[in-house]
Amino acid sequence: MANAKTPAQSTKKQAAYKLLPYLTGKAGHLAEFKEKGTMPSTIAAREYDKATQPLGQAASLHENGDLYVRLAEVLMQREKWPEAQDALQRALDKGKLKDTGNTKLLMGIAVYSQDKPKEARTWFQQASEYPNEKKAALGWLQHIDSEQNSGR
């Protein structure tokens, strides 16, 4: 019974899923979101400002950090770089991510967009260790190098 959830964990997960209908706009999409991970309609309609609060609440209650990554993506669309960085850090701290490499790549972008190329370099180097992110991460590293060499 090592995988058994405590009543508190089960309650948190249920509370997180109760918030998701507010993101989707329709309770009927909840099952699809849980099963397939499809994009909530408020996000699909680019109603990012409406999506951030309930998505943040759901992320805090969810069992892994994936909803924090989605929150960060929404915040990045709004160019809210410090908030996106915070959400990505929460995702990494929470763990159990489907794609840690992508999270580290996004972190590099969020940090770079705050004019912190040295810190961003660290995240891009970490992201380059993941096969699916290697090409993009190396591209960002080359970009940082060329900026530093040109005196930016």
N, CA, C and O atoms as a GROMACS GRO file, in nm:
protein
  608
    1MET      N    1   0.082  -0.119   0.000
    1MET     CA    2   0.000   0.000   0.000
    1MET      C    3   0.087   0.126   0.000
    1MET      O    4   0.045   0.230   0.050
    2ALA      N    5   0.207   0.117  -0.056
    2ALA     CA    6   0.298   0.232  -0.060
    2ALA      C    7   0.241   0.344  -0.145
    2ALA      O    8   0.272   0.460  -0.122
    3ASN      N    9   0.158   0.312  -0.243
    3ASN     CA   10   0.100   0.414  -0.330
    3ASN      C   11  -0.032   0.467  -0.280
    3ASN      O   12  -0.092   0.553  -0.346
    4ALA      N   13  -0.080   0.421  -0.168
    4ALA     CA   14  -0.209   0.466  -0.115
    4ALA      C   15  -0.199   0.613  -0.078
    4ALA      O   16  -0.098   0.658  -0.022
    5LYS      N   17  -0.304   0.688  -0.108
    5LYS     CA   18  -0.307   0.830  -0.077
    5LYS      C   19  -0.374   0.852   0.056
    5LYS      O   20  -0.468   0.783   0.094
    6THR      N   21  -0.322   0.952   0.125
    6THR     CA   22  -0.385   0.990   0.251
    6THR      C   23  -0.516   1.062   0.220
    6THR      O   24  -0.532   1.111   0.108
    7PRO      N   25  -0.608   1.069   0.314
    7PRO     CA   26  -0.732   1.144   0.289
    7PRO      C   27  -0.705   1.289   0.250
    7PRO      O   28  -0.778   1.345   0.168
    8ALA      N   29  -0.602   1.351   0.307
    8ALA     CA   30  -0.570   1.490   0.274
    8ALA      C   31  -0.525   1.502   0.129
    8ALA      O   32  -0.564   1.597   0.060
    9GLN      N   33  -0.442   1.407   0.080
    9GLN     CA   34  -0.398   1.410  -0.059
    9GLN      C   35  -0.516   1.392  -0.153
    9GLN      O   36  -0.527   1.462  -0.254
   10SER      N   37  -0.601   1.301  -0.121
   10SER     CA   38  -0.718   1.276  -0.204
   10SER      C   39  -0.808   1.398  -0.208
   10SER      O   40  -0.861   1.432  -0.314
   11THR      N   41  -0.827   1.464  -0.096
   11THR     CA   42  -0.910   1.583  -0.088
   11THR      C   43  -0.849   1.697  -0.170
   11THR      O   44  -0.921   1.769  -0.238
   12LYS      N   45  -0.717   1.714  -0.163
   12LYS     CA   46  -0.650   1.818  -0.240
   12LYS      C   47  -0.669   1.795  -0.390
   12LYS      O   48  -0.696   1.889  -0.464
   13LYS      N   49  -0.654   1.671  -0.432
   13LYS     CA   50  -0.670   1.640  -0.574
   13LYS      C   51  -0.813   1.668  -0.618
   13LYS      O   52  -0.835   1.725  -0.725
   14GLN      N   53  -0.909   1.630  -0.536
   14GLN     CA   54  -1.050   1.656  -0.570
   14GLN      C   55  -1.075   1.806  -0.578
   14GLN      O   56  -1.146   1.852  -0.668
   15ALA      N   57  -1.017   1.882  -0.487
   15ALA     CA   58  -1.036   2.028  -0.488
   15ALA      C   59  -0.974   2.088  -0.614
   15ALA      O   60  -1.031   2.180  -0.672
   16ALA      N   61  -0.858   2.037  -0.656
   16ALA     CA   62  -0.794   2.088  -0.777
   16ALA      C   63  -0.883   2.063  -0.898
   16ALA      O   64  -0.900   2.152  -0.981
   17TYR      N   65  -0.938   1.945  -0.907
   17TYR     CA   66  -1.023   1.914  -1.022
   17TYR      C   67  -1.155   1.990  -1.018
   17TYR      O   68  -1.216   2.014  -1.122
   18LYS      N   69  -1.200   2.029  -0.900
   18LYS     CA   70  -1.323   2.110  -0.892
   18LYS      C   71  -1.300   2.248  -0.951
   18LYS      O   72  -1.394   2.310  -1.001
   19LEU      N   73  -1.177   2.298  -0.946
   19LEU     CA   74  -1.147   2.430  -1.002
   19LEU      C   75  -1.137   2.427  -1.154
   19LEU      O   76  -1.157   2.530  -1.219
   20LEU      N   77  -1.106   2.313  -1.211
   20LEU     CA   78  -1.085   2.305  -1.354
   20LEU      C   79  -1.206   2.342  -1.439
   20LEU      O   80  -1.187   2.397  -1.547
   21PRO      N   81  -1.330   2.316  -1.398
   21PRO     CA   82  -1.442   2.359  -1.482
   21PRO      C   83  -1.444   2.510  -1.504
   21PRO      O   84  -1.493   2.557  -1.606
   22TYR      N   85  -1.391   2.585  -1.408
   22TYR     CA   86  -1.387   2.730  -1.425
   22TYR      C   87  -1.289   2.769  -1.535
   22TYR      O   88  -1.305   2.872  -1.600
   23LEU      N   89  -1.188   2.686  -1.554
   23LEU     CA   90  -1.093   2.710  -1.662
   23LEU      C   91  -1.153   2.671  -1.797
   23LEU      O   92  -1.132   2.739  -1.897
   24THR      N   93  -1.226   2.564  -1.797
   24THR     CA   94  -1.278   2.514  -1.924
   24THR      C   95  -1.405   2.585  -1.966
   24THR      O   96  -1.440   2.586  -2.084
   25GLY      N   97  -1.473   2.645  -1.873
   25GLY     CA   98  -1.597   2.712  -1.906
   25GLY      C   99  -1.716   2.618  -1.904
   25GLY      O  100  -1.830   2.662  -1.898
   26LYS      N  101  -1.689   2.488  -1.909
   26LYS     CA  102  -1.796   2.388  -1.909
   26LYS      C  103  -1.749   2.268  -1.827
   26LYS      O  104  -1.639   2.218  -1.847
   27ALA      N  105  -1.831   2.225  -1.738
   27ALA     CA  106  -1.794   2.111  -1.654
   27ALA      C  107  -1.775   1.986  -1.737
   27ALA      O  108  -1.702   1.896  -1.696
   28GLY      N  109  -1.839   1.978  -1.852
   28GLY     CA  110  -1.827   1.860  -1.937
   28GLY      C  111  -1.687   1.838  -1.991
   28GLY      O  112  -1.652   1.726  -2.029
   29HIS      N  113  -1.607   1.943  -1.994
   29HIS     CA  114  -1.470   1.929  -2.044
   29HIS      C  115  -1.374   1.878  -1.938
   29HIS      O  116  -1.259   1.847  -1.969
   30LEU      N  117  -1.418   1.868  -1.814
   30LEU     CA  118  -1.332   1.828  -1.705
   30LEU      C  119  -1.272   1.690  -1.727
   30LEU      O  120  -1.152   1.671  -1.710
   31ALA      N  121  -1.355   1.594  -1.763
   31ALA     CA  122  -1.304   1.459  -1.785
   31ALA      C  123  -1.202   1.456  -1.898
   31ALA      O  124  -1.100   1.388  -1.888
   32GLU      N  125  -1.229   1.529  -2.003
   32GLU     CA  126  -1.135   1.534  -2.115
   32GLU      C  127  -1.003   1.597  -2.072
   32GLU      O  128  -0.896   1.550  -2.111
   33PHE      N  129  -1.010   1.704  -1.991
   33PHE     CA  130  -0.889   1.768  -1.942
   33PHE      C  131  -0.807   1.672  -1.858
   33PHE      O  132  -0.685   1.665  -1.873
   34LYS      N  133  -0.873   1.599  -1.768
   34LYS     CA  134  -0.803   1.505  -1.680
   34LYS      C  135  -0.742   1.391  -1.760
   34LYS      O  136  -0.630   1.349  -1.732
   35GLU      N  137  -0.814   1.341  -1.860
   35GLU     CA  138  -0.768   1.224  -1.934
   35GLU      C  139  -0.667   1.260  -2.042
   35GLU      O  140  -0.565   1.192  -2.057
   36LYS      N  141  -0.694   1.365  -2.117
   36LYS     CA  142  -0.613   1.395  -2.235
   36LYS      C  143  -0.522   1.515  -2.216
   36LYS      O  144  -0.431   1.537  -2.297
   37GLY      N  145  -0.545   1.592  -2.112
   37GLY     CA  146  -0.463   1.711  -2.090
   37GLY      C  147  -0.490   1.820  -2.193
   37GLY      O  148  -0.401   1.899  -2.223
   38THR      N  149  -0.612   1.825  -2.247
   38THR     CA  150  -0.643   1.925  -2.347
   38THR      C  151  -0.649   2.063  -2.285
   38THR      O  152  -0.666   2.078  -2.164
   39MET      N  153  -0.635   2.162  -2.369
   39MET     CA  154  -0.627   2.299  -2.324
   39MET      C  155  -0.764   2.352  -2.282
   39MET      O  156  -0.861   2.339  -2.357
   40PRO      N  157  -0.773   2.411  -2.164
   40PRO     CA  158  -0.899   2.472  -2.122
   40PRO      C  159  -0.942   2.582  -2.220
   40PRO      O  160  -0.857   2.649  -2.279
   41SER      N  161  -1.072   2.598  -2.236
   41SER     CA  162  -1.122   2.691  -2.337
   41SER      C  163  -1.084   2.836  -2.310
   41SER      O  164  -1.067   2.913  -2.404
   42THR      N  165  -1.071   2.875  -2.183
   42THR     CA  166  -1.031   3.013  -2.156
   42THR      C  167  -0.890   3.039  -2.206
   42THR      O  168  -0.858   3.150  -2.249
   43ILE      N  169  -0.805   2.937  -2.200
   43ILE     CA  170  -0.670   2.952  -2.251
   43ILE      C  171  -0.672   2.943  -2.402
   43ILE      O  172  -0.604   3.021  -2.469
   44ALA      N  173  -0.747   2.850  -2.457
   44ALA     CA  174  -0.755   2.834  -2.601
   44ALA      C  175  -0.809   2.960  -2.666
   44ALA      O  176  -0.768   2.995  -2.777
   45ALA      N  177  -0.899   3.029  -2.599
   45ALA     CA  178  -0.957   3.152  -2.652
   45ALA      C  179  -0.866   3.272  -2.622
   45ALA      O  180  -0.902   3.386  -2.651
   46ARG      N  181  -0.751   3.246  -2.566
   46ARG     CA  182  -0.653   3.348  -2.532
   46ARG      C  183  -0.706   3.448  -2.429
   46ARG      O  184  -0.670   3.566  -2.430
   47GLU      N  185  -0.790   3.400  -2.342
   47GLU     CA  186  -0.839   3.480  -2.231
   47GLU      C  187  -0.747   3.455  -2.112
   47GLU      O  188  -0.790   3.404  -2.008
   48TYR      N  189  -0.620   3.491  -2.130
   48TYR     CA  190  -0.516   3.455  -2.035
   48TYR      C  191  -0.539   3.514  -1.896
   48TYR      O  192  -0.516   3.448  -1.795
   49ASP      N  193  -0.583   3.639  -1.893
   49ASP     CA  194  -0.601   3.703  -1.762
   49ASP      C  195  -0.706   3.630  -1.679
   49ASP      O  196  -0.694   3.620  -1.557
   50LYS      N  197  -0.811   3.580  -1.745
   50LYS     CA  198  -0.915   3.507  -1.673
   50LYS      C  199  -0.867   3.370  -1.627
   50LYS      O  200  -0.919   3.315  -1.530
   51ALA      N  201  -0.768   3.316  -1.694
   51ALA     CA  202  -0.721   3.181  -1.665
   51ALA      C  203  -0.620   3.174  -1.551
   51ALA      O  204  -0.609   3.071  -1.485
   52THR      N  205  -0.547   3.282  -1.526
   52THR     CA  206  -0.434   3.271  -1.432
   52THR      C  207  -0.475   3.239  -1.289
   52THR      O  208  -0.413   3.154  -1.225
   53GLN      N  209  -0.577   3.305  -1.237
   53GLN     CA  210  -0.613   3.281  -1.097
   53GLN      C  211  -0.661   3.138  -1.072
   53GLN      O  212  -0.608   3.071  -0.984
   54PRO      N  213  -0.761   3.088  -1.148
   54PRO     CA  214  -0.804   2.951  -1.120
   54PRO      C  215  -0.696   2.848  -1.155
   54PRO      O  216  -0.687   2.744  -1.090
   55LEU      N  217  -0.615   2.877  -1.256
   55LEU     CA  218  -0.508   2.783  -1.289
   55LEU      C  219  -0.406   2.778  -1.177
   55LEU      O  220  -0.355   2.671  -1.143
   56GLY      N  221  -0.374   2.893  -1.118
   56GLY     CA  222  -0.282   2.897  -1.004
   56GLY      C  223  -0.337   2.822  -0.884
   56GLY      O  224  -0.263   2.751  -0.815
   57GLN      N  225  -0.466   2.836  -0.859
   57GLN     CA  226  -0.529   2.765  -0.748
   57GLN      C  227  -0.525   2.614  -0.773
   57GLN      O  228  -0.491   2.537  -0.683
   58ALA      N  229  -0.559   2.573  -0.894
   58ALA     CA  230  -0.557   2.430  -0.926
   58ALA      C  231  -0.415   2.375  -0.917
   58ALA      O  232  -0.394   2.264  -0.870
   59ALA      N  233  -0.318   2.453  -0.963
   59ALA     CA  234  -0.178   2.408  -0.960
   59ALA      C  235  -0.131   2.385  -0.817
   59ALA      O  236  -0.059   2.289  -0.789
   60SER      N  237  -0.173   2.473  -0.726
   60SER     CA  238  -0.128   2.458  -0.587
   60SER      C  239  -0.185   2.332  -0.523
   60SER      O  240  -0.126   2.278  -0.429
   61LEU      N  241  -0.297   2.285  -0.573
   61LEU     CA  242  -0.362   2.168  -0.515
   61LEU      C  243  -0.330   2.038  -0.590
   61LEU      O  244  -0.353   1.929  -0.538
   62HIS      N  245  -0.276   2.049  -0.710
   62HIS     CA  246  -0.253   1.930  -0.792
   62HIS      C  247  -0.135   1.851  -0.740
   62HIS      O  248  -0.046   1.905  -0.674
   63GLU      N  249  -0.135   1.722  -0.771
   63GLU     CA  250  -0.032   1.631  -0.716
   63GLU      C  251   0.105   1.647  -0.779
   63GLU      O  252   0.204   1.603  -0.721
   64ASN      N  253   0.115   1.709  -0.899
   64ASN     CA  254   0.245   1.730  -0.960
   64ASN      C  255   0.256   1.875  -1.006
   64ASN      O  256   0.164   1.954  -0.989
   65GLY      N  257   0.369   1.909  -1.064
   65GLY     CA  258   0.395   2.048  -1.103
   65GLY      C  259   0.350   2.086  -1.242
   65GLY      O  260   0.376   2.199  -1.285
   66ASP      N  261   0.285   1.997  -1.314
   66ASP     CA  262   0.250   2.026  -1.454
   66ASP      C  263   0.156   2.144  -1.471
   66ASP      O  264   0.168   2.218  -1.568
   67LEU      N  265   0.063   2.164  -1.379
   67LEU     CA  266  -0.026   2.280  -1.393
   67LEU      C  267   0.048   2.411  -1.366
   67LEU      O  268   0.009   2.515  -1.419
   68TYR      N  269   0.154   2.408  -1.286
   68TYR     CA  270   0.237   2.527  -1.269
   68TYR      C  271   0.309   2.560  -1.400
   68TYR      O  272   0.326   2.677  -1.434
   69VAL      N  273   0.350   2.457  -1.474
   69VAL     CA  274   0.412   2.481  -1.604
   69VAL      C  275   0.312   2.547  -1.697
   69VAL      O  276   0.345   2.642  -1.768
   70ARG      N  277   0.189   2.496  -1.697
   70ARG     CA  278   0.086   2.556  -1.782
   70ARG      C  279   0.058   2.700  -1.741
   70ARG      O  280   0.039   2.786  -1.826
   71LEU      N  281   0.056   2.726  -1.610
   71LEU     CA  282   0.039   2.862  -1.561
   71LEU      C  283   0.153   2.950  -1.612
   71LEU      O  284   0.131   3.063  -1.657
   72ALA      N  285   0.274   2.899  -1.605
   72ALA     CA  286   0.390   2.976  -1.653
   72ALA      C  287   0.376   3.008  -1.802
   72ALA      O  288   0.410   3.118  -1.845
   73GLU      N  289   0.327   2.912  -1.880
   73GLU     CA  290   0.308   2.936  -2.023
   73GLU      C  291   0.209   3.049  -2.046
   73GLU      O  292   0.229   3.134  -2.134
   74VAL      N  293   0.102   3.050  -1.968
   74VAL     CA  294   0.002   3.157  -1.979
   74VAL      C  295   0.066   3.290  -1.941
   74VAL      O  296   0.046   3.391  -2.010
   75LEU      N  297   0.142   3.292  -1.834
   75LEU     CA  298   0.207   3.415  -1.789
   75LEU      C  299   0.310   3.463  -1.892
   75LEU      O  300   0.328   3.583  -1.911
   76MET      N  301   0.377   3.370  -1.957
   76MET     CA  302   0.474   3.407  -2.059
   76MET      C  303   0.404   3.469  -2.180
   76MET      O  304   0.458   3.560  -2.243
   77GLN      N  305   0.285   3.421  -2.213
   77GLN     CA  306   0.207   3.483  -2.320
   77GLN      C  307   0.177   3.629  -2.288
   77GLN      O  308   0.167   3.712  -2.378
   78ARG      N  309   0.162   3.659  -2.161
   78ARG     CA  310   0.132   3.795  -2.115
   78ARG      C  311   0.261   3.873  -2.086
   78ARG      O  312   0.256   3.989  -2.044
   79GLU      N  313   0.377   3.810  -2.110
   79GLU     CA  314   0.509   3.868  -2.084
   79GLU      C  315   0.526   3.908  -1.938
   79GLU      O  316   0.588   4.010  -1.906
   80LYS      N  317   0.471   3.827  -1.851
   80LYS     CA  318   0.487   3.848  -1.707
   80LYS      C  319   0.600   3.754  -1.661
   80LYS      O  320   0.576   3.651  -1.599
   81TRP      N  321   0.721   3.795  -1.694
   81TRP     CA  322   0.838   3.710  -1.678
   81TRP      C  323   0.868   3.671  -1.534
   81TRP      O  324   0.892   3.553  -1.509
   82PRO      N  325   0.868   3.764  -1.436
   82PRO     CA  326   0.897   3.722  -1.298
   82PRO      C  327   0.793   3.623  -1.244
   82PRO      O  328   0.827   3.529  -1.173
   83GLU      N  329   0.666   3.647  -1.279
   83GLU     CA  330   0.561   3.557  -1.234
   83GLU      C  331   0.576   3.419  -1.299
   83GLU      O  332   0.552   3.316  -1.236
   84ALA      N  333   0.614   3.419  -1.426
   84ALA     CA  334   0.637   3.292  -1.496
   84ALA      C  335   0.753   3.217  -1.433
   84ALA      O  336   0.746   3.095  -1.415
   85GLN      N  337   0.859   3.288  -1.401
   85GLN     CA  338   0.974   3.226  -1.336
   85GLN      C  339   0.933   3.162  -1.204
   85GLN      O  340   0.973   3.050  -1.172
   86ASP      N  341   0.852   3.235  -1.127
   86ASP     CA  342   0.805   3.183  -0.999
   86ASP      C  343   0.722   3.056  -1.020
   86ASP      O  344   0.739   2.958  -0.947
   87ALA      N  345   0.633   3.057  -1.117
   87ALA     CA  346   0.548   2.939  -1.143
   87ALA      C  347   0.635   2.820  -1.186
   87ALA      O  348   0.609   2.707  -1.146
   88LEU      N  349   0.736   2.846  -1.268
   88LEU     CA  350   0.824   2.737  -1.312
   88LEU      C  351   0.905   2.681  -1.196
   88LEU      O  352   0.927   2.560  -1.188
   89GLN      N  353   0.949   2.768  -1.106
   89GLN     CA  354   1.022   2.720  -0.989
   89GLN      C  355   0.932   2.634  -0.901
   89GLN      O  356   0.975   2.533  -0.846
   90ARG      N  357   0.807   2.676  -0.888
   90ARG     CA  358   0.712   2.597  -0.810
   90ARG      C  359   0.690   2.461  -0.876
   90ARG      O  360   0.677   2.359  -0.808
   91ALA      N  361   0.685   2.460  -1.009
   91ALA     CA  362   0.668   2.334  -1.082
   91ALA      C  363   0.786   2.241  -1.054
   91ALA      O  364   0.767   2.123  -1.025
   92LEU      N  365   0.906   2.295  -1.063
   92LEU     CA  366   1.025   2.213  -1.038
   92LEU      C  367   1.030   2.166  -0.893
   92LEU      O  368   1.067   2.052  -0.866
   93ASP      N  369   0.992   2.253  -0.801
   93ASP     CA  370   0.991   2.216  -0.659
   93ASP      C  371   0.889   2.106  -0.631
   93ASP      O  372   0.915   2.014  -0.554
   94LYS      N  373   0.773   2.116  -0.696
   94LYS     CA  374   0.668   2.017  -0.674
   94LYS      C  375   0.705   1.883  -0.738
   94LYS      O  376   0.677   1.776  -0.683
   95GLY      N  377   0.770   1.890  -0.855
   95GLY     CA  378   0.820   1.769  -0.921
   95GLY      C  379   0.716   1.687  -0.993
   95GLY      O  380   0.605   1.733  -1.020
   96LYS      N  381   0.754   1.562  -1.024
   96LYS     CA  382   0.671   1.466  -1.096
   96LYS      C  383   0.622   1.523  -1.230
   96LYS      O  384   0.509   1.499  -1.271
   97LEU      N  385   0.710   1.598  -1.297
   97LEU     CA  386   0.675   1.664  -1.422
   97LEU      C  387   0.678   1.567  -1.539
   97LEU      O  388   0.759   1.474  -1.543
   98LYS      N  389   0.589   1.589  -1.634
   98LYS     CA  390   0.589   1.509  -1.756
   98LYS      C  391   0.711   1.541  -1.841
   98LYS      O  392   0.763   1.454  -1.911
   99ASP      N  393   0.757   1.668  -1.837
   99ASP     CA  394   0.867   1.711  -1.923
   99ASP      C  395   0.955   1.812  -1.850
   99ASP      O  396   0.939   1.934  -1.866
  100THR      N  397   1.046   1.761  -1.771
  100THR     CA  398   1.135   1.847  -1.693
  100THR      C  399   1.225   1.930  -1.784
  100THR      O  400   1.254   2.046  -1.753
  101GLY      N  401   1.269   1.872  -1.895
  101GLY     CA  402   1.355   1.946  -1.987
  101GLY      C  403   1.287   2.069  -2.042
  101GLY      O  404   1.348   2.175  -2.050
  102ASN      N  405   1.160   2.056  -2.080
  102ASN     CA  406   1.085   2.170  -2.131
  102ASN      C  407   1.068   2.276  -2.022
  102ASN      O  408   1.075   2.395  -2.050
  103THR      N  409   1.046   2.232  -1.900
  103THR     CA  410   1.032   2.327  -1.789
  103THR      C  411   1.160   2.407  -1.770
  103THR      O  412   1.156   2.528  -1.747
  104LYS      N  413   1.274   2.341  -1.780
  104LYS     CA  414   1.402   2.410  -1.765
  104LYS      C  415   1.428   2.504  -1.884
  104LYS      O  416   1.484   2.612  -1.866
  105LEU      N  417   1.387   2.464  -2.003
  105LEU     CA  418   1.400   2.551  -2.119
  105LEU      C  419   1.314   2.676  -2.101
  105LEU      O  420   1.360   2.788  -2.125
  106LEU      N  421   1.190   2.657  -2.059
  106LEU     CA  422   1.101   2.771  -2.033
  106LEU      C  423   1.158   2.862  -1.924
  106LEU      O  424   1.146   2.984  -1.933
  107MET      N  425   1.218   2.803  -1.823
  107MET     CA  426   1.280   2.882  -1.716
  107MET      C  427   1.391   2.968  -1.774
  107MET      O  428   1.403   3.086  -1.740
  108GLY      N  429   1.471   2.910  -1.861
  108GLY     CA  430   1.577   2.988  -1.925
  108GLY      C  431   1.521   3.106  -2.003
  108GLY      O  432   1.577   3.216  -1.998
  109ILE      N  433   1.412   3.084  -2.074
  109ILE     CA  434   1.349   3.192  -2.151
  109ILE      C  435   1.294   3.300  -2.058
  109ILE      O  436   1.312   3.419  -2.084
  110ALA      N  437   1.227   3.258  -1.951
  110ALA     CA  438   1.171   3.355  -1.856
  110ALA      C  439   1.281   3.438  -1.791
  110ALA      O  440   1.265   3.559  -1.773
  111VAL      N  441   1.390   3.374  -1.756
  111VAL     CA  442   1.502   3.444  -1.691
  111VAL      C  443   1.572   3.536  -1.792
  111VAL      O  444   1.603   3.651  -1.761
  112TYR      N  445   1.598   3.485  -1.912
  112TYR     CA  446   1.662   3.564  -2.017
  112TYR      C  447   1.578   3.690  -2.047
  112TYR      O  448   1.633   3.798  -2.068
  113SER      N  449   1.448   3.675  -2.048
  113SER     CA  450   1.358   3.786  -2.079
  113SER      C  451   1.358   3.894  -1.970
  113SER      O  452   1.302   4.001  -1.988
  114GLN      N  453   1.421   3.863  -1.859
  114GLN     CA  454   1.439   3.961  -1.752
  114GLN      C  455   1.581   4.018  -1.755
  114GLN      O  456   1.628   4.076  -1.656
  115ASP      N  457   1.650   4.002  -1.868
  115ASP     CA  458   1.786   4.052  -1.887
  115ASP      C  459   1.885   3.993  -1.788
  115ASP      O  460   1.968   4.063  -1.730
  116LYS      N  461   1.874   3.861  -1.769
  116LYS     CA  462   1.967   3.789  -1.682
  116LYS      C  463   2.031   3.675  -1.762
  116LYS      O  464   2.003   3.558  -1.737
  117PRO      N  465   2.117   3.710  -1.859
  117PRO     CA  466   2.172   3.605  -1.948
  117PRO      C  467   2.259   3.502  -1.876
  117PRO      O  468   2.259   3.385  -1.916
  118LYS      N  469   2.332   3.542  -1.774
  118LYS     CA  470   2.418   3.445  -1.704
  118LYS      C  471   2.334   3.339  -1.633
  118LYS      O  472   2.365   3.220  -1.639
  119GLU      N  473   2.227   3.382  -1.566
  119GLU     CA  474   2.138   3.287  -1.498
  119GLU      C  475   2.063   3.202  -1.601
  119GLU      O  476   2.042   3.082  -1.581
  120ALA      N  477   2.022   3.265  -1.711
  120ALA     CA  478   1.952   3.193  -1.816
  120ALA      C  479   2.042   3.085  -1.876
  120ALA      O  480   1.997   2.974  -1.906
  121ARG      N  481   2.170   3.117  -1.892
  121ARG     CA  482   2.266   3.020  -1.947
  121ARG      C  483   2.264   2.891  -1.866
  121ARG      O  484   2.268   2.782  -1.924
  122THR      N  485   2.259   2.900  -1.734
  122THR     CA  486   2.256   2.782  -1.648
  122THR      C  487   2.134   2.696  -1.680
  122THR      O  488   2.146   2.573  -1.689
  123TRP      N  489   2.018   2.760  -1.696
  123TRP     CA  490   1.895   2.684  -1.726
  123TRP      C  491   1.901   2.621  -1.865
  123TRP      O  492   1.856   2.508  -1.884
  124PHE      N  493   1.957   2.694  -1.962
  124PHE     CA  494   1.967   2.639  -2.097
  124PHE      C  495   2.066   2.522  -2.100
  124PHE      O  496   2.046   2.425  -2.173
  125GLN      N  497   2.173   2.532  -2.022
  125GLN     CA  498   2.268   2.421  -2.015
  125GLN      C  499   2.201   2.297  -1.957
  125GLN      O  500   2.222   2.186  -2.006
  126GLN      N  501   2.120   2.316  -1.853
  126GLN     CA  502   2.047   2.203  -1.795
  126GLN      C  503   1.946   2.146  -1.894
  126GLN      O  504   1.932   2.024  -1.905
  127ALA      N  505   1.876   2.233  -1.966
  127ALA     CA  506   1.777   2.188  -2.064
  127ALA      C  507   1.843   2.112  -2.178
  127ALA      O  508   1.783   2.020  -2.235
  128SER      N  509   1.967   2.149  -2.212
  128SER     CA  510   2.036   2.083  -2.324
  128SER      C  511   2.070   1.937  -2.294
  128SER      O  512   2.107   1.862  -2.385
  129GLU      N  513   2.058   1.896  -2.170
  129GLU     CA  514   2.083   1.757  -2.132
  129GLU      C  515   1.965   1.666  -2.165
  129GLU      O  516   1.976   1.544  -2.153
  130TYR      N  517   1.854   1.723  -2.206
  130TYR     CA  518   1.734   1.647  -2.242
  130TYR      C  519   1.723   1.642  -2.394
  130TYR      O  520   1.721   1.747  -2.459
  131PRO      N  521   1.716   1.523  -2.452
  131PRO     CA  522   1.718   1.510  -2.599
  131PRO      C  523   1.614   1.596  -2.672
  131PRO      O  524   1.645   1.654  -2.776
  132ASN      N  525   1.493   1.605  -2.620
  132ASN     CA  526   1.388   1.681  -2.689
  132ASN      C  527   1.412   1.832  -2.684
  132ASN      O  528   1.355   1.905  -2.765
  133GLU      N  529   1.493   1.878  -2.592
  133GLU     CA  530   1.516   2.022  -2.575
  133GLU      C  531   1.655   2.066  -2.619
  133GLU      O  532   1.686   2.185  -2.621
  134LYS      N  533   1.739   1.969  -2.653
  134LYS     CA  534   1.880   1.999  -2.681
  134LYS      C  535   1.898   2.104  -2.790
  134LYS      O  536   1.973   2.200  -2.772
  135LYS      N  537   1.832   2.086  -2.902
  135LYS     CA  538   1.850   2.178  -3.016
  135LYS      C  539   1.809   2.320  -2.978
  135LYS      O  540   1.884   2.414  -3.005
  136ALA      N  541   1.694   2.336  -2.916
  136ALA     CA  542   1.648   2.470  -2.877
  136ALA      C  543   1.740   2.532  -2.773
  136ALA      O  544   1.774   2.650  -2.781
  137ALA      N  545   1.780   2.451  -2.674
  137ALA     CA  546   1.866   2.502  -2.568
  137ALA      C  547   2.001   2.547  -2.623
  137ALA      O  548   2.053   2.651  -2.584
  138LEU      N  549   2.058   2.468  -2.712
  138LEU     CA  550   2.186   2.504  -2.773
  138LEU      C  551   2.172   2.631  -2.858
  138LEU      O  552   2.264   2.713  -2.864
  139GLY      N  553   2.058   2.646  -2.922
  139GLY     CA  554   2.032   2.768  -2.998
  139GLY      C  555   2.031   2.891  -2.908
  139GLY      O  556   2.087   2.995  -2.943
  140TRP      N  557   1.967   2.878  -2.793
  140TRP     CA  558   1.965   2.989  -2.696
  140TRP      C  559   2.106   3.017  -2.643
  140TRP      O  560   2.144   3.133  -2.627
  141LEU      N  561   2.183   2.913  -2.617
  141LEU     CA  562   2.319   2.932  -2.569
  141LEU      C  563   2.404   3.005  -2.673
  141LEU      O  564   2.483   3.093  -2.639
  142GLN      N  565   2.388   2.969  -2.800
  142GLN     CA  566   2.460   3.037  -2.907
  142GLN      C  567   2.418   3.184  -2.916
  142GLN      O  568   2.500   3.272  -2.938
  143HIS      N  569   2.291   3.208  -2.899
  143HIS     CA  570   2.239   3.345  -2.903
  143HIS      C  571   2.300   3.429  -2.790
  143HIS      O  572   2.343   3.542  -2.812
  144ILE      N  573   2.305   3.373  -2.671
  144ILE     CA  574   2.365   3.444  -2.558
  144ILE      C  575   2.512   3.471  -2.585
  144ILE      O  576   2.561   3.581  -2.558
  145ASP      N  577   2.583   3.371  -2.637
  145ASP     CA  578   2.725   3.388  -2.669
  145ASP      C  579   2.746   3.499  -2.771
  145ASP      O  580   2.836   3.582  -2.756
  146SER      N  581   2.663   3.501  -2.876
  146SER     CA  582   2.679   3.603  -2.980
  146SER      C  583   2.649   3.742  -2.925
  146SER      O  584   2.714   3.840  -2.965
  147GLU      N  585   2.552   3.752  -2.835
  147GLU     CA  586   2.524   3.883  -2.774
  147GLU      C  587   2.640   3.930  -2.687
  147GLU      O  588   2.677   4.047  -2.689
  148GLN      N  589   2.696   3.837  -2.612
  148GLN     CA  590   2.808   3.874  -2.525
  148GLN      C  591   2.931   3.912  -2.608
  148GLN      O  592   3.006   4.002  -2.571
  149ASN      N  593   2.951   3.842  -2.719
  149ASN     CA  594   3.066   3.871  -2.806
  149ASN      C  595   3.048   4.003  -2.881
  149ASN      O  596   3.147   4.067  -2.918
  150SER      N  597   2.924   4.043  -2.904
  150SER     CA  598   2.900   4.169  -2.975
  150SER      C  599   2.893   4.288  -2.879
  150SER      O  600   2.882   4.403  -2.921
  151GLY      N  601   2.901   4.259  -2.749
  151GLY     CA  602   2.906   4.366  -2.649
  151GLY      C  603   2.771   4.415  -2.601
  151GLY      O  604   2.762   4.524  -2.545
  152ARG      N  605   2.667   4.337  -2.620
  152ARG     CA  606   2.535   4.379  -2.571
  152ARG      C  607   2.532   4.393  -2.422
  152ARG      O  608   2.429   4.427  -2.365
   0.00000   0.00000   0.00000
